[in-house]
Amino acid sequence: MRSTITERGQTVVPVEIRRRFNLTPSQRLEWVVDESGIRVIPVCEDPVQAFRGQGKGGATARLLETRNRDRERE
């Protein structure tokens, strides 16, 4: 799929991509430049939801354990 950049630096996200990734008007996109090129990543409005599923699991238990150790030291 291709799009064109206007003189103002704007481009259109093809409809197939908008539908596949459920992109809506006014949704923010993050542009990431790395050694392989440019990636465009949709930014989730809810940062907690965006992080969900990214960790190793057990984060709550680790947090509570750390907090308990800190309380014991006080």
N, CA, C and O of each residue as an XYZ file, in Angstrom:
296
protein
N       0.838     -1.171      0.000
C       0.000      0.000      0.000
C       0.885      1.237      0.000
O       1.973      1.233      0.576
N       0.423      2.267     -0.634
C       1.195      3.493     -0.731
C       0.326      4.698     -0.416
O      -0.892      4.675     -0.588
N       0.980      5.741      0.045
C       0.310      7.032      0.200
C       1.309      8.104     -0.189
O       2.505      7.838     -0.306
N       0.819      9.304     -0.387
C       1.654     10.426     -0.806
C       1.723     11.447      0.318
O       0.747     11.652      1.040
N       2.871     12.083      0.464
C       3.029     13.146      1.453
C       2.739     14.473      0.766
O       3.289     14.764     -0.296
N       1.865     15.282      1.383
C       1.528     16.582      0.825
C       2.620     17.594      1.128
O       3.568     17.294      1.854
N       2.487     18.792      0.571
C       3.449     19.869      0.840
C       3.486     20.229      2.320
O       4.513     20.682      2.824
N       2.377     20.029      3.014
C       2.306     20.327      4.445
C       2.792     19.159      5.302
O       2.726     19.241      6.529
N       3.277     18.076      4.692
C       3.784     16.937      5.438
C       2.716     15.956      5.865
O       2.979     15.088      6.697
N       1.526     16.069      5.324
C       0.432     15.177      5.698
C       0.359     13.989      4.751
O       0.795     14.066      3.603
N      -0.200     12.883      5.252
C      -0.421     11.706      4.419
C      -1.717     11.042      4.856
O      -2.245     11.343      5.926
N      -2.224     10.149      4.035
C      -3.459      9.435      4.341
C      -3.101      7.994      4.685
O      -2.326      7.351      3.979
N      -3.677      7.492      5.784
C      -3.496      6.090      6.141
C      -4.523      5.298      5.323
O      -5.721      5.561      5.426
N      -4.075      4.343      4.522
C      -5.007      3.592      3.679
C      -6.121      2.934      4.494
O      -5.903      2.503      5.626
N      -7.300      2.866      3.912
C      -8.480      2.353      4.604
C      -8.266      0.926      5.112
O      -8.751      0.580      6.189
N      -7.546      0.093      4.352
C      -7.322     -1.288      4.793
C      -6.556     -1.313      6.122
O      -6.846     -2.135      6.991
N      -5.587     -0.421      6.278
C      -4.812     -0.354      7.519
C      -5.663      0.201      8.644
O      -5.613     -0.312      9.762
N      -6.455      1.257      8.369
C      -7.330      1.828      9.403
C      -8.304      0.778      9.925
O      -8.539      0.695     11.131
N      -8.868     -0.016      9.034
C      -9.827     -1.050      9.462
C      -9.135     -2.157     10.247
O      -9.627     -2.588     11.290
N      -8.002     -2.612      9.748
C      -7.309     -3.728     10.399
C      -6.880     -3.387     11.827
O      -6.952     -4.232     12.719
N      -6.434     -2.143     12.039
C      -5.933     -1.742     13.351
C      -6.920     -0.868     14.122
O      -6.567     -0.276     15.142
N      -8.154     -0.792     13.632
C      -9.217     -0.018     14.284
C      -8.784      1.415     14.570
O      -9.013      1.929     15.665
N      -8.162      2.055     13.594
C      -7.732      3.441     13.748
C      -8.910      4.364     13.487
O      -9.672      4.169     12.540
N      -9.048      5.367     14.336
C     -10.167      6.291     14.237
C      -9.652      7.711     14.012
O      -8.476      7.983     14.252
N     -10.520      8.625     13.552
C     -10.091     10.019     13.384
C      -9.544     10.577     14.697
O     -10.057     10.259     15.770
N      -8.536     11.382     14.615
C      -7.869     12.025     15.751
C      -7.006     11.064     16.563
O      -6.422     11.470     17.567
N      -6.914      9.801     16.151
C      -6.039      8.871     16.869
C      -4.596      9.284     16.639
O      -4.210      9.683     15.539
N      -3.811      9.180     17.696
C      -2.407      9.583     17.615
C      -1.556      8.418     17.134
O      -1.823      7.259     17.452
N      -0.525      8.747     16.363
C       0.414      7.762     15.851
C       1.814      8.154     16.286
O       2.157      9.335     16.319
N       2.619      7.155     16.619
C       4.006      7.409     16.989
C       4.892      6.934     15.837
O       4.726      5.826     15.327
N       5.830      7.784     15.437
C       6.752      7.463     14.362
C       8.078      7.079     14.989
O       8.663      7.854     15.745
N       8.553      5.876     14.673
C       9.791      5.364     15.246
C      10.792      5.148     14.111
O      10.506      4.457     13.133
N      11.969      5.752     14.262
C      13.028      5.599     13.269
C      14.097      4.690     13.865
O      14.619      4.966     14.945
N      14.420      3.611     13.167
C      15.495      2.727     13.611
C      16.345      2.337     12.407
O      16.151      2.854     11.307
N      17.289      1.423     12.622
C      18.229      1.077     11.560
C      17.567      0.433     10.346
O      18.127      0.464      9.251
N      16.383     -0.151     10.526
C      15.718     -0.806      9.403
C      14.758      0.108      8.648
O      14.277     -0.259      7.576
N      14.473      1.293      9.190
C      13.574      2.224      8.498
C      12.663      2.958      9.460
O      13.057      3.309     10.572
N      11.430      3.186      9.010
C      10.436      3.938      9.789
C       9.282      3.000     10.130
O       8.794      2.258      9.277
N       8.852      3.048     11.395
C       7.667      2.301     11.821
C       6.654      3.293     12.358
O       7.025      4.276     12.998
N       5.384      3.044     12.105
C       4.303      3.878     12.626
C       3.484      3.007     13.567
O       3.002      1.941     13.181
N       3.327      3.476     14.825
C       2.657      2.690     15.851
C       1.485      3.483     16.418
O       1.670      4.619     16.855
N       0.284      2.911     16.421
C      -0.847      3.603     17.039
C      -0.605      3.769     18.539
O      -0.128      2.849     19.205
N      -0.935      4.938     19.059
C      -0.771      5.222     20.482
C      -2.110      4.987     21.160
O      -3.114      5.601     20.798
N      -2.122      4.099     22.142
C      -3.337      3.792     22.885
C      -3.633      4.940     23.850
O      -2.726      5.440     24.516
N      -4.878      5.352     23.925
C      -5.273      6.449     24.813
C      -5.082      6.093     26.280
O      -4.736      6.949     27.094
N      -5.310      4.822     26.617
C      -5.201      4.366     28.005
C      -3.836      3.697     28.188
O      -3.635      2.586     27.697
N      -2.895      4.347     28.880
C      -1.555      3.778     29.011
C      -1.535      2.435     29.736
O      -0.671      1.604     29.458
N      -2.462      2.208     30.652
C      -2.524      0.923     31.354
C      -2.919     -0.174     30.370
O      -2.331     -1.255     30.365
N      -3.904      0.109     29.549
C      -4.348     -0.856     28.547
C      -3.236     -1.139     27.542
O      -3.080     -2.275     27.095
N      -2.468     -0.124     27.187
C      -1.374     -0.300     26.237
C      -0.300     -1.211     26.802
O       0.308     -1.982     26.059
N      -0.054     -1.138     28.107
C       0.977     -1.953     28.737
C       0.508     -3.383     28.992
O       1.321     -4.306     29.046
N      -0.790     -3.564     29.148
C      -1.353     -4.858     29.506
C      -0.863     -5.950     28.551
O      -0.942     -5.808     27.331
N      -0.361     -7.030     29.126
C       0.110     -8.147     28.331
C       1.565     -8.041     27.912
O       2.086     -8.960     27.280
N       2.235     -6.945     28.246
C       3.616     -6.746     27.827
C       4.632     -7.255     28.842
O       5.792     -7.484     28.498
N       4.209     -7.432     30.079
C       5.136     -7.843     31.133
C       5.312     -9.351     31.194
O       4.741    -10.095     30.396
N       6.105     -9.780     32.145
C       6.388    -11.208     32.310
C       5.326    -11.901     33.150
O       5.355    -13.124     33.290
N       4.407    -11.156     33.700
C       3.391    -11.738     34.565
C       3.836    -11.685     36.019
O       5.031    -11.652     36.311
N       2.877    -11.676     36.918
C       3.201    -11.671     38.334
C       3.659    -10.320     38.853
O       4.235    -10.247     39.939
N       3.422     -9.258     38.115
C       3.896     -7.934     38.515
C       3.268     -7.489     39.828
O       3.938     -6.872     40.656
N       2.000     -7.793     40.026
C       1.329     -7.379     41.256
C       1.944     -8.077     42.459
O       2.194     -7.450     43.488
N       2.187     -9.373     42.327
C       2.787    -10.124     43.434
C       4.184     -9.592     43.742
O       4.544     -9.456     44.911
N       4.979     -9.286     42.709
C       6.321     -8.737     42.928
C       6.254     -7.373     43.593
O       7.056     -7.074     44.478
N       5.316     -6.552     43.180
C       5.168     -5.226     43.773
C       4.802     -5.336     45.249
O       5.391     -4.649     46.083
N       3.834     -6.195     45.581
C       3.428     -6.365     46.978
C       4.571     -6.907     47.826
O       4.751     -6.483     48.967
N       5.338     -7.832     47.285
C       6.485     -8.385     48.012
C       7.526     -7.300     48.284
O       8.070     -7.219     49.386
N       7.799     -6.477     47.291
C       8.754     -5.379     47.470
C       8.259     -4.389     48.505
O       9.030     -3.935     49.350
N       6.984     -4.052     48.448
C       6.408     -3.119     49.425
C       6.490     -3.679     50.837
O       6.804     -2.944     51.773
N       6.212     -4.969     51.006
C       6.296     -5.590     52.330
C       7.722     -5.545     52.862
O       7.932     -5.261     54.041
N       8.707     -5.821     52.005
C      10.109     -5.752     52.443
C      10.475     -4.327     52.854
O      11.196     -4.120     53.829
N       9.974     -3.352     52.105
C      10.254     -1.945     52.449
C       9.647     -1.583     53.810
O      10.270     -0.873     54.600
N       8.441     -2.067     54.078
C       7.788     -1.791     55.364
C       8.593     -2.407     56.519
O       8.729     -1.797     57.580
N       9.116     -3.600     56.308
C       9.890     -4.267     57.345
C      11.168     -3.493     57.658
O      11.623     -3.498     58.802
N      11.741     -2.847     56.688
C      12.964     -2.089     56.883
C      12.731     -0.768     57.622
O      13.652     -0.225     58.233
N      11.512     -0.260     57.565
C      11.219      1.041     58.185
C      11.258      1.007     59.669
O      11.031      2.029     60.317
